Amino acid sequence: MIRSLLLFCGSRPGHDPGHADIAARLGTLCAERGVTLVYGGGAVGLMGIAARACMAAGGTVIGVIPRLLMRAEVAQDGLAAMHVVETLHERKALMHALSDAIIALPGSIGTLDELFESMTWRELGIHDKPIWLLGPNGYWAPLLALLGHLGDEGFAPPDLERLATPLAGLAELAEWLPPRS
């Protein structure tokens, strides 16, 4: 059962207002389902939007932030817990340890780094947590095409894209999350 969801997403909101809308609705959905939201601890961008929406709806949010990003990502106040770590590696390991499933919303290279490490760990059998991709207007389609290309070129299994499942929307995610008890 999924009791905690690890969120990877941008420290910027992006240009499309649909990105912020999905982040806010994801945070609210987690709160409504009693699913703890685990994320990078920042108050900025999609990260902050999702965290504040979850808290505003009565949900539990746990942040994990490296000390060097405390100012750059403006650590979010009011979280149930904020873990301050020394490195990005520690951040990813602790976020994984605190979560049952993973979702990536739009973001930049930091989001991709977190997503790729999670996918690599899953491919190696380090974890078997579901990994979902969610974004408006086919945001993740180029990534999925690249994963297919890696297989086509013989550098990866031909079904590498199986490691991360694109979701059509939050309704599809809601099917995975337990009803609030």
Secondary structure, DSSP 8 states (H G I E B T S, - for coil): ---EEEEE--SS--SSHHHHHHHHHHHHHHHHHT-EEEE--BSSHHHHHHHHHHHHTT--EEEEEEGGGTTTTTB-SS-SEEEEESSHHHHHHHHHHT-SEEEE-S--HHHHHHHHHHHHHHHTTS----EEE--GGGTTHHHHHHHHHHHHTTSS-TTGGGGSEE-SSHHHHHTTS----
